[in-house]
Amino acid sequence: MSDDLSLRLDVIDRQMVDADDIPIGRVDDLLADTAGAGALRFTSILTGAQAIGERLGGRRGRLMAAVARRLRAPAAGSGPTAVGCETIDEIGWELRLALPLRDLPHVAGLEHWLAEHVVGPFPRSGHAGD
């Protein structure tokens, strides 16, 4: 078996799971910089509607990215949601991160909001009774 990795086949659009096996989104794009001598070094995984919208382009992609940008929390910044490549634990059928979702507050914003505001108030949800 080859040690080569195809970004198109092995990384882009793969499901990301956190260290607790919780699905947290898909790899929608990658961010890279030049590491010297013309080599590329991938620095971040981009995920979410803004990232996929920017990747797709065109009228629909621009609209998707604009809506996602508008709905983001101000503390999250204006760019797509980025997860540092140093958090990758394993690339297989899924892209497994070494951190749990709770340590990635800027990732899966809708899921965090739903957990706090919709699921949290229910008894026995783990958040009720505060």
Secondary structure, DSSP 8 states (H G I E B T S, - for coil): ------IIIIITT-EEE-TTS-EEEE--EEEEEE-STT-EEEEEEEESHHHHHHHH-HHHHHHHHHHHHHHS-GGG-SS-EEEEGGGEEEESSSEEESS-GGG-TTSSHHHHHHIIIIITTSTTSSS---
